[in-house]
Amino acid sequence: KGYGTIISTGTITVNGKNFEIKNTYSLGQNDAFVKITVKVTNKSGSTVSNIRYWIGTRDDYVKTTDRPNKFKGNLYSTRP
């Protein structure tokens, strides 16, 4: 039992390009869900395009009353 925020940061290399992956898991004191935010930062110093990163679990099926949901999405570049 508990609530709070966990931040996990790591790096990956794809085709010689370095990326930082930052996962933030937040659970509010009275929340019934965990909010997960993923930030991908290009650390390679050169432009990259067509980035695809799959996020999620192997199977989000819970008990016998629901069905797995799989959604495709796009990553958008944001700058501070």
N, C-alpha and C positions, 0 to 999 in steps of 0.2 A: 504494500500500500504506500502511496506517496504521489507526489507531483513535482514538476520542475522541468528543466531543460537539459538535454544532453547534446553536446556538439562533438562530432567526429570529423576529422579532417585527414585527407590522405592525397597522394599524388599517383597519377597513372601516366604512362607514355603510350601514345598511339601513333604509329607511322612516324616516329621521331619527334613528335610534338608532345610537350609536357602540359598536363592539366592538373589543377587542384580541384578535388571534389570535397565539398563541405556539406555534411548532413546535419540538420538540426531537428531534433525530436522534442516537441513541447507538449506537456500535459498540464492543463490548468487544474487548480484544486477542485473545481466543481465540474470539470469537463467529462464527457462520456466518450471521448475520442482522443487520439494522438494526432497532432498536426506535424507533418513531416515536410521540411523544406530542403531542397537540394540546390546547391549553387556550384556551377562549373565555371572555372576561371582558366583561361588560356595563359599559361606561364612560359610559353616557348619563345615569345618575342617576335613571332611571325604570324601572319594571317592564316586562319583556318576556315574552312567552309564545310557545309553539309554535315554538321555534327549531329549524331544520334546517340542517345543514352537511354537505356531502358531502366526504369525505376519500378520497384514493386517486389512482391513476393512471388514465389513459384506458383502458389495457388491461394487465392483469398477466400476460399470456401469455408464457411463456418457452419458446423453441425449439419442439419438436414433441411433447413428452411430457406436457403438462398442458393444462388448460382454464382460462379466466378464472373467477375466483371473485368474485362480487358479493354483499355482505351489507348489509342494512339494519340500522341500530342507533339507539339513543336516546341523547341527551345527558342526563346527570344533573347536577343542580346540586350542587356540593360547596363547603363553606365551611370556611375554616381554623379 
